[in-house]
Amino acid sequence: MTISTNLTTFGGFPVRTVEDHDPFPEVGAPVAWRASLNNYRSDAVTGTPDEELAGWLERLPSPETVQALIVGEWPEAFEEGAPVQALVDFAPRLPALRHLFVGEMTFEECEISWIQQGDVTPLVEAYAPQLETLFLRGTTELVLAPFTAAHLVSLGLESGGLDTTLVRAIADSTLPALRSLEVWLGTSDYGANASDDDLAALLSGAATPALSHLGLKNSDEPLRDVTALAASPLLPRLASLDLSQGTLGAECVPTLTAGAFAHLDRLDLRYHYLSDDDLTRIRAALPTTQIDAGDAQAEEEWGRFVAVGE
Amino acid sequence: MSEPGAPDAITIVGVPSDRRVLGFEDAAARLGLATTLLPWSDALADPSRASGAHLRIESPGLDSAAADELRRRGGHSAALAHGEIGGWQEWADGLVGAVDDLARRAASCDTTPAELAALFDKRRTRRRLAALGVPVPHDGPPAAQVLRTPGRWFVKTAHGSSASGALAVTVGRGRVEALGPLVLVDGVPFNDLALHRYRDDAADAVLTALAARGPLLVERWFPKWGMRTDDRSLTIDLRIVVVDQVARVVVARGAAGPMTNLHLGNRRVDVEAVRAGVGDATWQRVLTVAEAAAGAFPRTRCVGADVMIGSEGERVAVAEINAFGDLLPGARGGGRSAYDWQVAAWLGGPSGAGWAT
């Protein structure tokens, strides 16, 4: 599953995209506004990502009422870093913002490993006190220091290859209200290098006392992941676990069926390399768990691939 | 039965037992159009067999001996291994010359050598479309500079079938990646069913190898619209069969990567779901653009137009026009197959709307 579609809802609001220098339409009810700034599509888009997003934000109708915001494409996103400064500068005018997604681009708009991020620490500091949802797509050049977010309920880092410092940054953060954490570990081809220590720190649950849903997705080290999970203080507290989009296969079955996962209400295994027999054994060992196991993959002679490696 | 002035019988120039030929013959038999088959091997040996006939030109694809002969006539004499990328310009030149030999003797032909020549060369197709104002992806840099030009590019062989030798390239931040359904074997490019990713020096090697095989065309990568279906998230494009300048059959293809051609193991998706997803306004733009593109080849009765929808679900652009783009098993438009529509056109005009709106 490469990312081929944009979100249609975010934060519970329908998404409305406003492209380039187009006017904002009248809307009868609150929406999640989405910025899409593409210098290939429009000759009018000539500024830097910060300049263009700043201009777009200036045109937001009633910014003091905006609760959800998505930053999709920005100009030359495969080369230019995310428009963090524009968002930081505008923060005082978005007091009602609760849901923020930066980098919400499809594979066709910009492949995930090519999305250039940057130091988002100022962004997080500016918005952390008020956000309930924060998603970042693309972790190339991403710098994130440990942070405190008292009201953050849902956090997601979507990546083709997650650097271990980012795993550690979340592990060292203070997220007392976080109920859902989604981390795409990715593949070493694209920089995935999570150390056992950093992963253990994340799975200690110390940063996330209220966590009930964890996604360790798009990972090409699934055995390492399930082994670490099985030994973790966090797993018993989870109601829902998402191990989808990675290379999870038969080698993970013994760990998955040894007991530590049987309490889960939900287990997402979509996009996997398990056989029907593997799935039968997993379902038998987790009889009260709702298991989603669609999109089975067949291993070819060139091996297994994560769903979003690029 | 036939309208006054319609031909009594059609001579299909094709390959016996090819499902293209069988599909047309089946539709013709059902709808009351007499056909006779002139095998490509015979047509090449003796073009006088086309004298006085009304010709339907089918692809010689399955007849490897005919394909070799056509390539030889076009100036390519070396043998090609299965899947090896090469000889496409020569194949096209040979085929255009052969069709010329046949058409000049025939009573009528469903295409012309000039239009076929343009259809086989993506660069010439683009120029014709652009001249008519049909939206196509923007030009990219010359192929020799593509890896040094920051941006996202689609590199295609100027000749050759869809997705053969196509590469989606991203250049930026001191790094280059090329993604495409091809592999290098001892430095020779071959088609492959899987998408392979090449970086930096490997990308350079692939592009160099491809450039050695024939001219390349570079476009700006047009980001395509996608759709969720079942558990998958797929990029969508559309193949529209246009008969006598009217869009008749539409097939939607979905892919997990930037190339949606079905032979890459990608899949058909439900056309109505795509239409519902993008809305009627965009859908109409798709059909209008396909018909406008066919208008660039006014003396070719049937073309297959590959139309892309932009990622925001509104813009459309033509990716490619196919001379033999009507092999779509099971696909229907207005209850009829692409072959049905073409037979109806030969019989003097179908009744009813093309694509039911």
Interface residues (C-beta under 8 A of the other chain):
Chain A: M1 T2 I3 S4 T5 N6 T17 E19 S36 Y40 R41 E76 F78 E79 T106 F107 E108 E109 C110 E111 W114 Q116 R270 Y271 G294 D295 E300 W302 E310
Chain B: H138 P150 G151 R152 T170 G172 R173 E177 L179 A194 R197 R220 W221 P223 K224 G226 M227 R228 D230 D231 R232 S233 L234 T235 I236 A256 G257 P258 G310 S311 E312 R315
